[in-house]
Amino acid sequence: MGLSVKIENELVAIVRRVAKAEIMPRFRALPDSDIRSKSEPDDLVTEADVRAEAAIGQAVRELLPDALVVGEEAVSADPGVLDGLADADCAVIIDPVDGTWNFAKGLATFGVILAVTQNGETVFGMLYDPVIDDWVVARRGGGAWFCRPDAAPRRLQIGGDTPQDQSVGFVPLFMFPFEIRMRLSGAIPGFRRVWSVRCSCHECRMMAQGHADFCLTGTLNPWDHAAGALAVEEAGGAVGLLDGTPYRGVMSGDGCLVTARSAETLARIRATFGPLILS
C-alpha cells in the first residue's frame, strides 16, 4: 500500500525538526554524565539518543496513531518492544542517533534513520545527516532520492559490476567475534579499499550514491538496516543475507546482511566472505 506523499513529507519534517532541537545542540557539547555504555564499553548511548527517540516517537504517534513505534533505545531497555514488528500493519522504526560512538567523540559522521514497514515489508526509509541537513529517502517501487532543502530531489541510480581488486566496501570488523575477524582480515587485501565509518546511515548513503560497492554487516538490527537496504535496492543494487536468505527489514538477531552494487557483486561477496564466517 505504501504511504502518501504527505505522510512521507511529515516524517521527514519530524526528523529534521527533532534533530535541530535535540541532537545538534548536544554535538560536541556533551558532559560525561550524558554518555553511558550499554552492552559493551564502546556501545554508547547519550542524552541526545534518548531525547531524540522520545521526541520522534511522540510526533510519529500523533501522525500515525495506529502504528507500532520501535526505537533502538526502547528495545535496548525492553527487547519485548520488537514483539509484533514482523506482523504489524504499520510500524515506524527509529534509530535516533546512528553512529553514537562517533557523535559522542565529536566526529561529524552520524545520522538519524527512520523506516516504515507494512506487514513486514519496508515501504519507506530515510537516512538523514543532521550536520549538513540533507537526506536520502527511498520508497518501495518509487526509487531512492538525494534531497536537500535548497534543490530539487535527485534520483539515485547504481548498478554494474566492479572487479574485486578495484572494489571499495565496508566491513566493520569490530562487530564480529575475534576468531572471525582474523579470517576476514586475510581476505581484505584482495579488495581496493575496505573500511568502516561506524555509521550504517552514512555507509548506506554512500552505497545508494554509488560511492561504494558493498557493505557486510554482523547484525540484523532493523533500526540500522531497514531504511538503508531499501535505499540500495531502490537505487538499483542488491540485498540479501550472507547465507543466501532473502532480507526483510523486520529481521533482527544473528545474521550477516550484504548490500551490494549489483546481483553480481552480491554473489561475489557471498562467495568470498561466506566460507570465512558461516563455516
URWO-V477672 format. One record per backbone hydrogen bond with DSSP energy under -0.5 kcal/mol. NH is the residue of the N-H (numbers start at 1). CO is the residue of the C=O. If there is no record, write none. Layout:
nh=[NH:NH]
co=[CO:CO]
This chain:
nh=[8:9:10:11:12:13:14:15:16:17:18:19:20:21:22:23:23:24:26:27:27:28:29:34:35:36:38:38:43:44:45:47:50:51:52:53:54:55:56:57:58:59:60:61:62:63:64:67:68:70:70:71:72:75:76:77:78:81:82:83:85:88:88:91:92:93:93:94:95:96:98:100:103:104:105:106:107:110:111:112:113:114:115:116:117:118:119:120:121:123:124:125:126:127:128:128:129:130:133:134:135:136:137:138:139:140:142:143:144:144:145:146:147:147:148:149:151:154:155:156:158:166:167:167:169:170:171:172:173:175:176:180:181:182:183:184:185:186:187:187:188:189:190:191:192:192:193:195:203:204:205:206:207:208:209:210:211:212:213:214:215:216:217:220:224:225:226:229:230:231:232:233:234:235:236:237:238:240:241:242:244:250:251:257:258:259:260:261:266:267:268:269:270:271:272:273:274:274:277:277:278:279]
co=[4:5:6:7:8:9:10:11:12:13:14:15:16:17:18:18:19:19:23:23:24:103:26:31:32:45:40:43:40:42:36:34:46:47:48:49:50:51:52:53:54:55:56:57:58:59:60:64:90:68:92:69:94:71:72:73:74:78:79:80:82:84:85:117:68:91:115:70:113:94:111:97:99:100:101:103:102:108:98:128:95:126:93:124:91:121:88:88:118:116:116:138:114:136:112:126:134:128:129:129:147:127:145:125:143:123:139:139:156:234:137:154:135:145:151:133:148:146:153:144:235:163:163:164:193:214:195:216:171:172:173:177:177:178:179:180:181:182:183:184:184:185:187:188:164:167:167:169:199:200:201:202:203:204:205:207:206:206:168:168:259:170:257:253:221:221:222:225:226:227:228:229:230:231:233:232:260:258:245:256:241:120:248:255:240:215:238:213:262:263:264:265:266:267:268:269:269:270:273:274:274:275]
